[in-house]
Amino acid sequence: LLYEFIKEIKLSNRKKIFVGPAKLEKVNDLINSNTQIKVPPNHTFSEYERIKAECLHNIKEDCIFIFSCGMPSKVLIDDILSVEEKLTCLDFGSGFDNIILDWHTRDGQTNLSVMKKFYETLLTR
């Protein structure tokens, strides 16, 4: 199901904005995003105002925001939806880590080689 969900996001004609750290930039290929708003890998709240401004600048009705930036995601989603309700915000948390990165970030994640093979067809534009 998750594969099909990510595939639908990738194939969607809607504008897609990925909000996450530079180390996850391959997510842009995975979901075919139009824009990445880069966040620090740690202490994301330290740049919150810049990140929020970039998010608000990229708002377009019916666009999709995909977040992978920890707790600030929840606050950003609230801020974005207070400006435009006709869009979608998805918080993937660390869900991309074992697809994109070469290490596990959470206990119990599926083997990296299995995940990379499983998502291989989606990792190209």
N, C-alpha and C positions, 0 to 999 in steps of 0.2 A: 503494500500500500504506500509506503513512504516513497519508494522509487516512482510510482505512478504520480504521486503528488508533486514531487520535484520535477518530473517530466512535464506535467501540465503547466507548472510555473515557467519552465524553460520555453515551452512552445507558445505561451501566451503572447499576444501582441501588445499587452499593456506595458507601460513604462515600468521598469524594475530598478529599484535603488537598493543596493546592498550596503548595510552599515556594519562594518566589522574591521578587525585589524588587518594590516598589510599581509601578515603571514597567511591569511585566508583569501588572498586575491584570486586564487583559482576557482573560488565560488562563483566569480563572474562568468566563467565559462560554463560551470555546472548549471546555472540558472539563466544564462544569457542576459545578464543585467546590463542596463544602460549606463549606470553610474555606480561608483563605490565611494562611500564616505568613510575615509579611514579614521580609525580610532586607536588610541594607545592600547597596547596589549594588557596593560595593568593601569589601575587608577583612572579609569575612563572618565569619571566625574571631574577630574582635573581639567579636562577640555570640554566640559559639557556645553558651555555657551557657544563655542565654535561649532560643535557637532550639531547642536540644535539649529543654529542659523543655517548650516548647510542643508539640513533636512527640510527646513521650512522653505528654503530657496528652491528645492527640487520637487515640491508638492505639485502634483497635477491630479485633477479629478480622475478617479479610477486607476491610479497607479498602485503599485505594490511595493511596500517597504519590507525588506527582509533583514532582520536584526540578528547579530551574533556578537553582542557586546555587554553581556552580563546585566547587572541590576539597572544600569542606565537605560536599557531597552524599555523597561516598563514606564519610566518617566517620559522618555522620548515619545513613546506611543501615545501617552495621554496628551502631551503637548501638540503633537501632530494632529490628532483627532479633534482637538479643540479648534483647530483652524479649518480642517476639511474632513468631513465625515464620510465622503464618498470615495474612500480608498481602502486598501487592505494593508494591515500591519501584521507581520508574522515574526514571532520571536523563536528562532531556532536554538537559542542557547548555545551549547557546545555540540549540537547535532552535526555540524559539518567537520568537526575535528578529526574523527577517525575516517573520514572520506578524503580529506585534503592533506592533513598533516602526516608526518612520518612517526608519530608517537601517539600513545593513548593519553587523553586528558582526564578520563573518568574511569573508575573501576567498572569492569563488566562490559566494556565496549567490545564489539565484534572485531575479530582479527583484521588488521589493516589491509593485508593483501586480499582478503575476501571482499572487503568494502570497496577497495579500488577497482577490482575486477567487476564487481556488481554494478558500479556506477560508471564504468569505463566509457560507455557509449554516450553518456550525458556530459562527460568532461571535455568535450570538444564542441566548438561553436558550430 
